[in-house]
């Protein structure tokens, strides 16, 4: 149990840990008898069993050989992953019960100690169920410098934290942010895994021409800044006119349904060749929408050291966001007029 991560351990997990160290170890029933016989050593609560004194766990862990630690981590990672289907929950593994809570809080650290963290970070099902703090802790334990690697889910956890994105105790929201960052990188294998994870995402990214905070990937740096959004129609289809800051005023138009550029970037006035294809969208009364209803500018959102600035606009059945790192669009459970990224 001293090799557990975290150290409050459900009985089935403790039994698996014990068998990993010694295949002839007692089962969960035998461990329960051990706990009853030694109340001065253990504390029992609905979440599991822990040592009454943390120093005892530290002392026992320090005496374990590297081979023993590796054997336990390898076995418990496989044991937990084999139970993923049974711990699925709309709000994440941690809500499914003690074993699911242990998996959500401990899988990444066990994988980190065993050298398997990159595998977990590339698996959308597991990734969607692991909290932001747990990703950061595991990544720091892996890194010699204690810093999460850039352009990975662990890097996203760090940089989004610095931007003020810290959805504590709300795994579906954190999974939605990971869905966004991996859509931006076109990591469709991870995106599909997040969607198949069993978590009910409160919002889902439709498309992204956006650089995740902290990313240095060359293909993402070119997306540029946006500080103004306008709802327009291009050839009769809903589109978004996105304009950069006053220092360059570069503009682009994208189809809002799936995100492709429908007009290449330009500066200055709208080119004549393009203006003939643009119209002002109509409201329910069949009258042109007023500018105020189809226009958005930058605002602050979140907090943190680096902050994040976004503007957002409901267009058709999506909500489009623009900001310092480009554009993306989402759908929400309650329709485009819900703004889940708004400042609270």
ABEGO torsion letter per residue (X at the ends): XAABOBABBBAAAAAAAAAAABAABBBAAAAAAAAAABAAABBBBAAEBBBABAAAAAAAAAABBAAAAAAAAAAAAAAAAAAAAAABBAAEAAAAEAAAAAAAAAAAAAAAAAGAAAAAAABAAAAAABBAAAAAAAAAAABAAGBBBBGBAAAAAAAAAAAGBBBBGBAAAAAAAAAAAAAAAGBAAAAAAAAAAGBBBABBBABBBBBBBGBABAAAAAAEBBABBBBBBBGGBBBBBBBBBAAAGBBBBBBAAAGBBABBBBBEBBBAAAAAABBBBBBAAGBBBBAAAABBBBBBBEBEAAEBBBBBBBBEABBBBBBAAEBBBBBBAAEAABBAABBX
